[in-house]
Structures are given as structure tokens and as C-alpha cells.
Amino acid sequence: MYDYEWDRLRVWLEQYGAIPESVTKKEELTRLDLSKNNLKELPQEIGILSNLVVLNLANNKLTKLPESFAKLKALSNLDLRRNTFENIPESLFSLELRSLNLSSNRLDSLAFLEHFKELRVIDLSHNNIEKVDLSLEPNNQLRTLNLSHNFLRDIAALFESVPHLERLVLSTNFLQSIPESIGCMRALEELDISDNHLTSIDPVFFTLNIERLVLSGNQFGELKLEGLELLESLSLDENPLKYLEIKENFAPYLQEFSCDSCELDSLVLPPSIYLRSLCYASNHIKELPAEIEHYAVLQELDLEANEIVSLPDTLANMNSLHTLYIKDNPLNQDAKKVIEVLDPQICDIRMKTGVEIQKATSEDLEAMAKLLAVLFAIESDFEIDEQKQYMGIKRLYEDERSDLLVAKHEGKVVGMVTMQRLISSAEGDNVGQIEDLVVEEGYRKMGIGSRLINRMRSLAHQHGYKRIQLAADIHNDNALAFYTRRGFRKTHLNVYHYKVQEN
Amino acid sequence: MEVCECGEKSVAQAIEVFENSSLPFKKSKKLVTECNKSCCRGALLKIHDMSLYGRYDYEEIAFVIEQRQERLKRLNEGNE
């Protein structure tokens, strides 16, 4: 029997490019992306998609949903971010949604949550919610709740309704205190309550099992830290903190601690021996205690913009410390010697300023060819031949399908990267092939490679490339780690060469 | 459109700063704001994240800036 409803829906979906040609039956449709289409309403026929599990309706102009939505019984993950809902459509109440994104709408109430008994994750950030008006059954499934960027002033009533919550984001509201009722949140692992107006925390808070805590951008003038036995990361940045006390029982497994841009005049060391990152940048600190050496696994120390004159000799013995930010301090010569002996991989006082990323010009080609010799010295598959490299770079420069970027310092080329346009049969469109990323030795560990790659990514977007790809020498561990950190994923393909012999 | 009053920077200038820096967000943010305050952190964090992928959603940036202005308005109303 001919299915007219499916036929009409299919035609409607096709106009938004939301349905692959391979899908012929409505039962085959389990995921649907209708985001960024300026939709004001959806067709009633959408309710026939009985196997639909994931539906993305973000970035539209929806204010309501058709009643047939109630028939989408398999729907588990719904994205309604950046629409204009003032109320939640009742057609959603009978669904067993697990994840719901309602960020950037016009909701002013939480009361609708009681209808979603299976919900695990909900994002309600960037709405108009002013008060906590929900009452959920205590055994509800909610584990992640984002209420950031609302207008909440009091959250005392929130915690009893969501005692099993594991992740809670309350940043950028108008909160003034962390109330006693938070004591029931025994499962809470991550709490972000930054950019509020907090001045006080109830003592029961320090008995919780939180692992990651963000208290940045509040109004704490003084703070006494204790307990929080499982805490691994704490940020207190941008508080007008003049007094900080850390008790011996505070966070024995702490790995990251940051007090950036406070008003402290002395550095207080947390007791955890597992600390990997410590930041006291932009304070009024005059001295780094010699006890800093007790942090045997400390990797990153940020003391930028303080009033430190001397450094303890013990700093030079910290073998794990690979990153040191210390500029804008009145360091004496002895302190500079300590840094010289420490020799961290990344150190801001050694970084060169004024390195610019720009498109290569014809005057840069010779320097680029020379720079390639540095790269080919590492890559065993290639031979250094400056003349060949110059010819290759020159051809790339003249080819309209190529992009060439250079990093320049005081007019000298100190880094480069190239990208060529290829046609991918897999993507059915253009892709970018990145090659020749190299930075001169004296300019490494300053982020120049990252800037070259970021700029190339930007060009790839401008050209409409579907993908960018590259090959890296399997023995070049630094390069492999670099690309992985920047979001490139290793493929299962190997690269083969066949040298075509000259006659 | 202005994103940071302290540093008197527009969205375009903030993008330029982030594109020309590979410092972590906390540090490159200070290059934009030239201060230690957190007023425009939300909008700057969005721009910074977008700069890593070279793809800017100006509608979303405008939305975050406007919402911050609305927040300041409501805060002033609450204090009156």
C-alpha cells in the first residue's frame, strides 16, 4: 500500500538535504539533522518516524512542535538549542528522552522537568530562568544539569530535587552563596559555579566528593579551604581574594590549582603531592617558597605578573617542570640563572614576540626551500636537495589550488606550511592536503606551529573543503603528538611511494 | 560590535588577537581585555574556541554579548 504520509515527509526532508538517498523506508531513519534551516514549524507527518532516535532541530525559529511528536517513541536525544520556545510543548511529555538540549531559548521555568522521568542530561543554559520551581521524584535519573547564563539568585531549593546529579553547571547567574542544602549532593563530581557573586560557602560543602570545582569570577575576599577529599582540580581565578588559608586535610589528590588574577600577596601551597599544575599569575606575590620542590610531578608553574625578585635554587631541580610562565616579574640575575639551569621546554621569557603568520610572497620562496631541509632531515623518506625543494615550492606558489603560509619574525621566515586542493571521491568534494609544516629550531615551543595550522584550517573552511589531511613521519613523535592534540585523528591507511624512473 | 569594554576591543579585534596567539585561553584573554576582570569571559571564550577551528558564528557571538547586556540591566534593576 502506498504510504502518502511518508512520501510527503520525504519530499519535505529532501528540500533541506536531511535525508540520504540510501534511505527508502521510514523505518530506516534513526537520525535526523534539521539544524540551521530557519524552520518555524515542522510537518505533522514527522510523527511517523517511529524508529527515530536522534533529532537535531538546533538553530531554527521554532516556538512549538506538532502533536504527532508524541508518537516518536524511540526518540532519545533531542536538540532544540537556539530556538524561541517560551514553554515546553506537551507533545514531548510522553517521550522517554534521555538527553535534551534547550540552551538559548526563552524558558523561564523548570517546572516542566517533572514530566521527563528518564532524562539523564539536560542543557538549560542561556534562558530566562529566575527561580528554582521544580519538584522531582528523588529517584529521578538526572545526572547532568546545565543552568548557566540564567538569572538565578537562590538555588537552595534545587539540590533536594536532584540528589544524584554528577555534573552541575551554575556559572553566570546572580548567586551570592553556596547554601547548606548542597550537603545532600553526595554524587556530585563536577561543579562549575563561576561568574556569580559568591561571597560565602556553607561548611558542609567541604565534605562533598567533588572532583572538579570552578569558583572563578566570584566575590570571595577570603577563603579557608579544607576537606574535599576527592578534589582533583580547583580554579579560584578572578576573585578579589586577599586572604587564603589551606588546611592540611585539603584535597590530598589535587592535581590542578589556579588562583589567577586574585589579590594575594603570598603564595599558599596546597598539601597534595600529586600537583601537576599550579597558577598564581597576576597577584602581588613577592616570593616563591623553597618548598615548591616537594611537588615532584609538577609540570606547569604560572607565576606571570607578580613581584618576584628571586627564585629558590631548588626550582632548578624540578625535573618534571616543562612549562614556566614568569614574565612581568622584577627577576634578578640569580633568578634568571635558576631558569637557565631548569631549562623548561616552554618559558614565556624566552618566547619571541611579533611573530606574524601571513601568506607567502615570491620573496619568501628561497627561505622556504631552505627551511624544508630542516624537515627532510627528520623525515627518512626524503632527500635534501635545495634546488628541487625550491622548484617544488615555486610550483606550489604559482598553482591556484595551493595555499602557502609563512611565519615571519623581523622579516625572516621562521616557519611554514602548505596546503593543496585535492578531489576526494570519498567526500565527493574538495579536501585539503597539508604538507611541509616546519618551524625553525630556535622558534619551537612558542605555539607557531599551532598558529600555522589554525590559520590553514581557517582557509580550508573558507574554501569549503570537506576535510584536511596530512601524513607525518612515524618516527617523529613530536609531530604525531602535535597533530593529535590539535584534533587530527590517525587513520588506518599507510602511505606508499612508487618512484617513477626517468628514461 | 564591542565585546570588551575594558580593552575597548571589537569582535573583529578579539578574533585577530586570538588568531595571532597560541597561548592558553586564560592568557590570550588578557591580551584582549588588558585587565584581570571576568566580565566578558563568556563571549571571549566562545570566540577563542571558534578561532581554534577558524569558523565563526557571528549570530551566536552577538547573542552572548546581548545576553550579557541584559544581565547587567537586570543586575542593576535588582540592586535598585
Contacts between the chains, C-beta under 8 A, distances in Angstrom:
chain1	res1	chain2	res2	distance
A	82	B	60	7.5
A	82	B	63	7.7
A	104	B	63	6.5
A	126	B	63	7.5
A	126	B	64	7.8
A	126	B	67	6.2
A	149	B	42	6.9
A	149	B	67	6.3
A	149	B	71	7.9
A	151	B	71	7.3
A	151	B	74	5.8
A	153	B	78	7.4
A	172	B	42	6.1
A	172	B	71	7.3
A	174	B	74	7.9
A	174	B	75	6.6
A	174	B	78	6.8
A	194	B	38	7.7
A	195	B	38	5.9
A	195	B	41	6.6
A	195	B	42	7.2
A	216	B	38	6.6
A	217	B	38	3.6
A	217	B	41	6.6
A	237	B	26	7.1
A	237	B	38	7.6
A	238	B	36	6.3
A	238	B	37	6.7
A	238	B	38	4.3
A	238	B	41	8.0
A	260	B	26	5.9
A	260	B	36	7.8
A	261	B	36	3.5
A	261	B	37	7.9
A	279	B	26	7.9
A	281	B	26	7.8
A	281	B	27	8.0
A	282	B	30	7.6
A	282	B	36	5.1
A	304	B	27	7.6
A	325	B	27	7.4
A	356	B	20	7.2
A	357	B	19	7.8
A	357	B	20	7.1
A	446	B	22	7.6
A	447	B	21	7.3
A	447	B	22	2.6
A	447	B	23	6.7
A	448	B	22	7.3
A	450	B	22	4.1
A	451	B	19	7.4
A	451	B	20	7.0
A	451	B	21	7.6
A	451	B	22	5.1
A	454	B	19	6.8
A	454	B	22	7.6
A	454	B	51	6.9
A	454	B	52	6.2
A	454	B	54	6.2
A	455	B	19	6.8
A	455	B	54	7.3
A	457	B	53	6.1
A	457	B	54	4.4
A	458	B	19	7.5
A	458	B	54	2.7
A	458	B	55	7.5
A	459	B	54	7.4
A	460	B	54	7.3
A	461	B	53	7.5
A	461	B	54	5.0
A	461	B	55	4.9
A	462	B	54	7.9
